[in-house]
């Protein structure tokens, strides 16, 4: 399981949420602990199939939450939401900046001279 909450996860070791003195608000710590517990329960239930785990992380380029199902044996990502293609488009869009909102003139509005 991989949960990007500032605490590295090593398979087979206990999962810990950040300590309350880590500079993170109390509500956020509580929410993160609940997420860690829920993910651990799903993974321990075997609901995703043998040798598969649920993983949450934050994409560094887009700062979007990414949900993955990972094959524990090979480390292969079986499924991911949003897809890598969507993340790449979001990252590229962020680099290009906002799109101009000025309307383009239609042919009937454009000054066309012969």
Secondary structure, DSSP 8 states (H G I E B T S, - for coil): --B-SSS---TTS------TTSSS-HHHHHHHHHHHHHHHHHHHHTTT-TTEEEEEEE-TTT--EEEEEEETTT--EEEEES-HHHHHHHHHHHHH-----S----TTTS----
